Amino acid sequence: LWVVVRGGEVEDEERVTVVGVVVSSKEDTEEQVLELLSKCLKFVKDKYGTSADVVVFVNKDLHHSFSLSSLPGLSLSRPAPGCSLLSSLTVQSLPLCQGGTLLSTRPTGCSLCALGFKETQQLDRHKESPGHRRNYLFWYYQKNKKDLIQNPHKLGLELSVVSAVQGVEMSSEQGVLEVTTVPGEEKVFKIQLKNNLNLEESGGVEESAGIVVETVGIPSGEEVIRLSDEHNLTGEEDTKIRIR
């Protein structure tokens, strides 16, 4: 039994996963089963391309023969006695009652950025990218807006406007900067971040006192706003400062 599962995109291509269940008789040797699998997998690659993922369950332990002559791109595990699982993915298996086996894979898609990846390592690298961090901060801000816009914040961070021009002011809504402009008009202004807590309120240890700021940016990725600062917190490099 062979089933083709389609869904999602990876690197602008539709993700295709081929799942197979191969049932052999007691008379079939390991070598015969591997030979059959090799022919089936060649057909799969010819039909669906080399980017298709493959998961095959076999009701025979192929460990000995597979260690002597493995199938390219596949790893072998034994989810249950007398069975083999060949996969191009990292698959977790759990034996169930009545001889069943539950197979699962770790999600490799990013719902925040609407992107899919073939491997968990690619997803982990994506989560460190500036684009993902920006989308995460925007999601976190939307979810916790009421607490985050407190000014000063309960952790001591205070936002104020300096060198403001007409049309730039702190709005009546706490912690929100309001800019009024017309099409084609530029507004240039500076904001200041300040630690509103004294040393005792910060824990009493001078070396670790203060607020650590890692990045300053526009969560929604609006291109109409350009940020710059003397510490490069608005850039893409890893930078941290401590506001005492």
C-alpha positions as CSV (number, residue, x, y, z in Angstrom):
1,L,0.0,0.0,0.0
2,W,1.4,3.4,-1.1
3,V,-0.2,6.8,-0.3
4,V,0.9,10.2,-1.5
5,V,0.4,13.1,1.0
6,R,0.4,16.6,-0.4
7,G,0.2,19.8,1.5
8,G,2.1,23.1,2.3
9,E,5.0,24.6,0.5
10,V,8.8,24.2,1.1
11,E,11.1,26.6,-0.7
12,D,8.2,27.6,-3.1
13,E,7.5,24.0,-4.0
14,E,4.6,21.8,-2.9
15,R,5.6,19.4,-0.2
16,V,5.1,15.7,-1.1
17,T,5.4,12.8,1.3
18,V,5.1,9.2,0.1
19,V,4.0,6.7,2.8
20,G,4.3,3.0,2.1
21,V,3.3,-0.2,4.0
22,V,5.0,-3.3,2.7
23,V,3.8,-6.7,3.9
24,S,6.0,-9.6,3.2
25,S,5.6,-13.4,3.8
26,K,7.7,-15.5,6.1
27,E,9.3,-17.1,3.0
28,D,10.6,-13.7,1.7
29,T,14.2,-13.0,2.7
30,E,15.5,-9.7,3.9
31,E,17.5,-9.3,0.6
32,Q,14.3,-9.9,-1.5
33,V,12.4,-7.3,0.5
34,L,15.2,-4.7,0.1
35,E,15.4,-5.4,-3.6
36,L,11.6,-4.8,-3.9
37,L,11.9,-1.6,-1.9
38,S,14.8,-0.4,-4.0
39,K,12.6,-0.8,-7.2
40,C,9.6,0.9,-5.5
41,L,11.7,3.9,-4.3
42,K,13.2,4.4,-7.7
43,F,9.7,4.6,-9.1
44,V,8.8,7.1,-6.4
45,K,11.8,9.3,-7.1
46,D,11.1,9.2,-10.9
47,K,7.5,10.2,-10.4
48,Y,7.6,12.7,-7.6
49,G,11.2,13.9,-7.7
50,T,14.2,13.7,-5.4
51,S,12.7,16.3,-3.0
52,A,9.8,14.0,-2.0
53,D,10.0,12.6,1.5
54,V,9.6,8.9,2.0
55,V,8.3,6.8,5.0
56,V,8.0,3.0,4.6
57,F,6.8,0.5,7.2
58,V,7.8,-3.2,6.7
59,N,6.6,-6.2,8.7
60,K,10.1,-7.7,8.7
61,D,13.3,-6.9,10.6
62,L,15.7,-5.7,7.9
63,H,18.5,-4.5,10.3
64,H,21.1,-7.1,9.2
65,S,20.7,-6.7,5.5
66,F,20.3,-2.9,5.7
67,S,23.6,-2.6,7.6
68,L,25.3,-4.4,4.7
69,S,23.5,-2.7,1.9
70,S,21.6,0.5,2.9
71,L,19.2,2.5,0.7
72,P,20.5,6.0,-0.2
73,G,18.8,8.8,1.7
74,L,16.9,6.6,4.2
75,S,17.6,5.6,7.8
76,L,16.3,2.5,9.4
77,S,14.7,2.0,12.8
78,R,12.8,-0.8,14.5
79,P,9.6,0.6,16.0
80,A,8.4,-2.9,17.2
81,P,9.9,-6.4,17.3
82,G,10.0,-8.0,13.8
83,C,9.3,-4.7,12.0
84,S,11.3,-2.0,10.2
85,L,10.7,1.7,9.5
86,L,12.7,3.3,6.7
87,S,12.4,7.1,6.4
88,S,14.0,10.2,5.0
89,L,12.5,12.1,7.9
90,T,13.2,12.1,11.6
91,V,10.2,10.0,12.7
92,Q,9.1,9.1,16.3
93,S,7.3,5.8,16.8
94,L,5.1,4.6,19.6
95,P,3.8,1.0,19.8
96,L,0.0,0.7,20.4
97,C,-2.3,-2.0,21.5
98,Q,-3.2,-4.8,19.0
99,G,0.1,-4.5,17.1
100,G,-0.4,-0.9,15.9
101,T,2.3,1.7,15.7
102,L,1.8,5.5,15.9
103,L,4.3,7.5,13.8
104,S,4.8,11.2,14.2
105,T,7.2,13.9,13.0
106,R,8.2,17.2,14.6
107,P,6.4,20.2,12.9
108,T,8.9,21.9,10.6
109,G,6.7,24.9,9.6
110,C,6.6,28.4,11.1
111,S,3.0,29.6,11.5
112,L,4.0,33.1,12.3
113,C,5.9,33.6,9.0
114,A,3.8,31.1,7.0
115,L,6.9,29.2,5.8
116,G,7.6,25.5,5.6
117,F,10.9,23.7,5.9
118,K,12.1,20.1,5.2
119,E,14.3,19.8,8.3
120,T,14.1,20.9,11.9
121,Q,17.6,22.4,11.6
122,Q,16.3,24.7,8.9
123,L,13.4,25.7,11.2
124,D,15.8,26.4,14.1
125,R,18.0,28.6,11.9
126,H,14.9,30.5,10.7
127,K,13.8,31.2,14.3
128,E,17.1,33.1,14.7
129,S,16.5,35.3,11.7
130,P,15.6,39.0,12.0
131,G,12.4,38.5,10.0
132,H,11.1,35.8,12.4
133,R,12.0,37.7,15.5
134,R,10.2,40.8,14.1
135,N,7.1,38.7,13.4
136,Y,7.3,37.1,16.9
137,L,7.6,40.4,18.6
138,F,4.6,41.7,16.7
139,W,2.5,38.6,17.7
140,Y,3.7,39.0,21.3
141,Y,2.8,42.7,21.3
142,Q,-0.7,42.1,19.9
143,K,-1.3,39.4,22.6
144,N,0.1,41.4,25.5
145,K,-0.5,45.0,24.4
146,K,-2.3,46.1,27.5
147,D,0.7,45.2,29.7
148,L,3.5,46.2,27.3
149,I,2.4,49.8,26.6
150,Q,2.6,50.8,30.3
151,N,4.8,53.8,30.5
152,P,6.9,53.5,32.7
153,H,6.7,49.7,32.4
154,K,6.5,47.7,35.5
155,L,10.1,46.6,34.9
156,G,11.2,50.2,34.9
157,L,11.5,51.0,31.2
158,E,10.3,54.5,30.4
159,L,9.8,56.0,26.9
160,S,9.9,59.7,26.1
161,V,10.2,62.0,23.1
162,V,13.1,64.4,22.7
163,S,13.8,66.8,19.9
164,A,10.2,66.4,18.7
165,V,8.8,68.4,15.8
166,Q,5.2,69.5,15.3
167,G,2.9,66.6,14.8
168,V,4.9,64.2,17.0
169,E,3.7,63.6,20.6
170,M,2.9,61.0,23.2
171,S,-0.8,60.2,22.7
172,S,-3.4,60.1,25.3
173,E,-3.0,56.3,25.2
174,Q,-0.3,55.4,27.6
175,G,3.0,54.3,26.0
176,V,2.0,55.1,22.4
177,L,3.8,57.7,20.2
178,E,1.5,59.5,17.8
179,V,2.8,60.9,14.5
180,T,0.6,63.1,12.3
181,T,1.8,63.6,8.8
182,V,0.6,64.0,5.2
183,P,1.7,62.1,2.0
184,G,5.3,62.8,1.1
185,E,6.1,64.6,4.3
186,E,9.0,63.3,6.5
187,K,9.1,63.6,10.3
188,V,12.4,63.3,12.1
189,F,12.4,62.9,15.9
190,K,14.2,61.2,18.7
191,I,12.9,58.9,21.4
192,Q,14.7,58.2,24.7
193,L,14.7,55.0,26.8
194,K,15.3,55.4,30.5
195,N,15.4,53.1,33.5
196,N,12.9,54.5,35.9
197,L,14.0,52.2,38.8
198,N,16.7,53.0,41.4
199,L,19.4,50.6,42.4
200,E,17.4,49.2,45.4
201,E,14.3,48.6,43.2
202,S,16.5,46.8,40.6
203,G,17.7,44.3,43.2
204,G,20.5,46.1,45.0
205,V,23.4,44.6,43.0
206,E,25.1,47.3,40.8
207,E,26.8,44.9,38.4
208,S,23.5,43.3,37.4
209,A,21.2,46.2,37.9
210,G,19.5,47.9,35.0
211,I,17.4,46.9,31.9
212,V,19.0,44.9,29.1
213,V,17.8,46.0,25.6
214,E,18.6,43.6,22.7
215,T,16.8,45.1,19.8
216,V,14.6,48.1,18.8
217,G,12.5,47.7,15.7
218,I,9.1,48.0,14.0
219,P,7.2,44.7,14.8
220,S,5.0,44.8,11.7
221,G,7.8,45.5,9.3
222,E,6.5,48.8,8.1
223,E,8.9,50.3,5.5
224,V,7.6,53.8,5.9
225,I,9.5,54.1,9.2
226,R,13.3,54.1,9.4
227,L,15.1,53.6,12.7
228,S,18.7,54.3,13.6
229,D,20.6,54.5,16.9
230,E,24.1,55.0,18.2
231,H,24.4,51.4,19.6
232,N,23.1,49.6,16.4
233,L,20.1,48.1,18.3
234,T,18.0,48.8,15.2
235,G,20.4,46.8,12.9
236,E,20.5,43.0,12.3
237,E,23.6,42.3,14.3
238,D,23.4,40.9,17.8
239,T,23.8,43.8,20.1
240,K,22.9,44.4,23.8
241,I,23.1,47.4,26.0
242,R,22.3,47.8,29.7
243,I,20.3,50.9,30.8
244,R,21.2,51.6,34.4
